Amino acid sequence: MAELKCTVENCMYNNSNYCCKGDIMVGGMRACTCDDTCCESFREEKEGRARNATEHPSKVISIDCEAVKCVYNTNYKCYADHVDIKGCGADDCRETACATFKER
């Protein structure tokens, strides 16, 4: 499990730059750069849709990862000590990225 910081403030799971979801999936099977990755768990907070208020944000989270070319990926799990997810103002998961990605 990694310490996760998420700056995607309009995600319904984001609470003070921490995730309330419990686990996330980073996509990017063919990723060669961080911009080729995305947080597939991203869900845009929209007017009328309730923010995930039943869960508490967590600093440490389980991260499944499809970015097999990343040095932190072992058997589709992220083993980085710290992970940053970026995507300020994202409307779609493809507008987010794992800023920690580092190609092997």
Order of alpha helices (4+ residues) and beta strands (2+ residues): beta-beta-beta-beta-beta-beta-beta-beta-beta-beta
